[in-house]
Amino acid sequence: MTVLSEGELALRARRLKLVLTDVDGVLTDTGVYYSERGEELKRFSVRDGMGMELLRGAGIETGFLTRENSGVVRARADKLGLRHVFLGVRDKLAHLSEVVARTGIDANAIAFIGDDVNDLALIERISVESLTGAPADAVAPVRALVHCVTPSGGGHGAFRDFADWILALVGPAHRGSPSR
């Protein structure tokens, strides 16, 4: 990864209109819980939800782009009030054109945070013009490629760390307040 100047990072942050996140490994700790009936449960950090709210307050939308497609993830997206939810996506890079078409947002105004090898191709593409991140416990190839490795691991505030990093780059003169 080419190291970018603080000025270039800030320029990219100021043009952001959407921050997308993977779910498993970013918003969750990669653990999956099953009951005797086989029902899946996931643990989410409320701090990540506040990170999404803070970004929206600054005029930057948030959404999910994930291979996961479960009722639990849909319920979390609903709770967060997300307008942009892309579930069951096996090839995230190929799906970027669909994201652009459905949101009307150019790829250079979309940031992404992911954690595993299935995120690499999209991270490589997004990194060229926009911003990328990974949780502290992401796999090494992902950590090596992104602009921001968060201090927190997946499911423990990694998205919030990424949001705070973006908002610090945007700067107070360009930031709004939380929407609620």
JONOR-V644343 format. One line per field, one symbol per residue. ss: DSSP state (~ for helix, > for strand, _ for the rest). phi: phi as a letter, one per 40 degrees, with the letter a starting at -180 (. if undefined). burial: # if it has 16 or more other ideal C-beta (glycine too) atoms within 10 Angstrom, else .. A space follows every 10 residues. Layout:
ss->???
phi->???
burial->???
This chain:
ss->_____~~~~~ ~~~~___>>> >_________ __>>_____> >____~~~~~ ~~~~~~~___ >>>>>_____ ~~~~~~~~~~ ___>>>____ _~~~~~~~~~ ~~~___~~~> >>>___~~~~ ~~~~~~~~~_ _>>>_____~ ~~~~~__>>_ _______~~~ ~~~~~~~~~~ _~~~______
phi->.ccccdccdc dcccccbabb bcbcgbcbcg cbbbcccgcc bbbbcccccc ccccccccgb cbabbaccab ccccccccdc gccbbbbgcc bccccdcccc cccgbcdcbb bababbdccd cccdccccbb bbaacdcccd ccdcbccbbc cccdgbhccd dccccccccc gccbbcbdcb
burial->........## .##.##.### #########. .......... .#.##.#### ######.#.# ########.# .##..##..# .#.###..#. .##.##..#. ..#.#.#.## ######.### .##.###..# #####.##.. .##.###### .######### #######.## ....#.....
